[in-house]
Amino acid sequence: MKEQIRKFILKNLTLFDDDIGLSDDDNFFELGLVNSLFALKLIDYIEKQYNIQVENTEMEVSTFSTVNGICNFIARKIKNRPQGNRNVYHESL
């Protein structure tokens, strides 16, 4: 999951530098690597890729500003899904 999230982030950076290293705890918003449009794209990607719904009350920048934060959020949402839906996620998006 982390690699997929990292690839999505790197693909959508506002800077075009192939040498940017991004650790799992780097806050890409604070680093200025992404903008507010990216946040909308990220939420859309997460909802479609992992078949989860991000509620308005869950939209905290701190949750979605690092690879680890995003992965923890997704894992928590998947864990809390009804038993039959826990493994639903779309590899190809």
Secondary structure as a PSIPRED ss2 file (coil, helix, strand):
# PSIPRED VFORMAT (PSIPRED V4.0)

   1 M C   1.000  0.000  0.000
   2 K H   0.000  1.000  0.000
   3 E H   0.000  1.000  0.000
   4 Q H   0.000  1.000  0.000
   5 I H   0.000  1.000  0.000
   6 R H   0.000  1.000  0.000
   7 K H   0.000  1.000  0.000
   8 F H   0.000  1.000  0.000
   9 I H   0.000  1.000  0.000
  10 L H   0.000  1.000  0.000
  11 K H   0.000  1.000  0.000
  12 N C   1.000  0.000  0.000
  13 L C   1.000  0.000  0.000
  14 T C   1.000  0.000  0.000
  15 L C   1.000  0.000  0.000
  16 F C   1.000  0.000  0.000
  17 D C   1.000  0.000  0.000
  18 D C   1.000  0.000  0.000
  19 D C   1.000  0.000  0.000
  20 I C   1.000  0.000  0.000
  21 G C   1.000  0.000  0.000
  22 L C   1.000  0.000  0.000
  23 S C   1.000  0.000  0.000
  24 D C   1.000  0.000  0.000
  25 D C   1.000  0.000  0.000
  26 D C   1.000  0.000  0.000
  27 N C   1.000  0.000  0.000
  28 F C   1.000  0.000  0.000
  29 F C   1.000  0.000  0.000
  30 E C   1.000  0.000  0.000
  31 L C   1.000  0.000  0.000
  32 G C   1.000  0.000  0.000
  33 L C   1.000  0.000  0.000
  34 V C   1.000  0.000  0.000
  35 N C   1.000  0.000  0.000
  36 S H   0.000  1.000  0.000
  37 L H   0.000  1.000  0.000
  38 F H   0.000  1.000  0.000
  39 A H   0.000  1.000  0.000
  40 L H   0.000  1.000  0.000
  41 K H   0.000  1.000  0.000
  42 L H   0.000  1.000  0.000
  43 I H   0.000  1.000  0.000
  44 D H   0.000  1.000  0.000
  45 Y H   0.000  1.000  0.000
  46 I H   0.000  1.000  0.000
  47 E H   0.000  1.000  0.000
  48 K H   0.000  1.000  0.000
  49 Q H   0.000  1.000  0.000
  50 Y H   0.000  1.000  0.000
  51 N C   1.000  0.000  0.000
  52 I C   1.000  0.000  0.000
  53 Q C   1.000  0.000  0.000
  54 V C   1.000  0.000  0.000
  55 E C   1.000  0.000  0.000
  56 N H   0.000  1.000  0.000
  57 T H   0.000  1.000  0.000
  58 E H   0.000  1.000  0.000
  59 M C   1.000  0.000  0.000
  60 E C   1.000  0.000  0.000
  61 V C   1.000  0.000  0.000
  62 S C   1.000  0.000  0.000
  63 T C   1.000  0.000  0.000
  64 F C   1.000  0.000  0.000
  65 S C   1.000  0.000  0.000
  66 T C   1.000  0.000  0.000
  67 V H   0.000  1.000  0.000
  68 N H   0.000  1.000  0.000
  69 G H   0.000  1.000  0.000
  70 I H   0.000  1.000  0.000
  71 C H   0.000  1.000  0.000
  72 N H   0.000  1.000  0.000
  73 F H   0.000  1.000  0.000
  74 I H   0.000  1.000  0.000
  75 A H   0.000  1.000  0.000
  76 R H   0.000  1.000  0.000
  77 K H   0.000  1.000  0.000
  78 I H   0.000  1.000  0.000
  79 K H   0.000  1.000  0.000
  80 N C   1.000  0.000  0.000
  81 R C   1.000  0.000  0.000
  82 P C   1.000  0.000  0.000
  83 Q H   0.000  1.000  0.000
  84 G H   0.000  1.000  0.000
  85 N H   0.000  1.000  0.000
  86 R C   1.000  0.000  0.000
  87 N C   1.000  0.000  0.000
  88 V C   1.000  0.000  0.000
  89 Y C   1.000  0.000  0.000
  90 H C   1.000  0.000  0.000
  91 E C   1.000  0.000  0.000
  92 S C   1.000  0.000  0.000
  93 L C   1.000  0.000  0.000
